[in-house]
């Protein structure tokens, strides 16, 4: 056994690493989630259908070529803690880990992930400073670990620091966010395959605003990947 593995084993005895969903001790090969909780993630399987709820969220000028979400974000689900931890509790590495798991599952199911440009939905600079990181960019880092491609943070910008979307209804969300983004146009990237990355698809207002901004700027091939789809039925 290597010294690093010995130190890790001793550390686990005194400071056990726990599954963030069920609280059970993790073994040496597990991170954040135990094998059982990974197996029981409430997957949407949207990528296995010709049409899905995430894809149907976007239409018109906000049309996405492909759009998938990994798991359902529903009321009272213990898996909601995954989003809460990566977004509000400073767990940036969890965001990267989940992005990597999601991309690996898509690959294993035969989904071609041949994106040239990965764009995380941007935060306004004030919110980025307050939070310390952009959770969507960390998810994108995990996806890139599997798919390759390049993450671009100089194409799409959050130009307005809007109010939180959390307590707003569908129309209010769109009115709040519709003019919040701006984009730089790079002619050599106009026909490259772009994928937008975010944590949760709720009403789709934020991502729709991003898509419309990119299309108005001259970008054509835009898809969407989010970790979760909010389904409160």
Secondary structure as GFF3:
##gff-version 3
##sequence-region A 1 233
A	DSSP	alpha_helix	3	14	.	.	.	ID=ss1
A	DSSP	alpha_helix	35	39	.	.	.	ID=ss2
A	DSSP	three_ten_helix	46	48	.	.	.	ID=ss3
A	DSSP	alpha_helix	53	56	.	.	.	ID=ss4
A	DSSP	three_ten_helix	60	62	.	.	.	ID=ss5
A	DSSP	beta_strand	67	73	.	.	.	ID=ss6
A	DSSP	alpha_helix	80	88	.	.	.	ID=ss7
A	DSSP	alpha_helix	92	108	.	.	.	ID=ss8
A	DSSP	beta_strand	117	120	.	.	.	ID=ss9
A	DSSP	alpha_helix	125	131	.	.	.	ID=ss10
A	DSSP	alpha_helix	135	147	.	.	.	ID=ss11
A	DSSP	beta_strand	150	151	.	.	.	ID=ss12
A	DSSP	beta_strand	156	158	.	.	.	ID=ss13
A	DSSP	alpha_helix	170	177	.	.	.	ID=ss14
A	DSSP	beta_strand	181	183	.	.	.	ID=ss15
A	DSSP	three_ten_helix	187	189	.	.	.	ID=ss16
A	DSSP	beta_strand	193	201	.	.	.	ID=ss17
A	DSSP	alpha_helix	205	217	.	.	.	ID=ss18
A	DSSP	beta_strand	221	230	.	.	.	ID=ss19
###
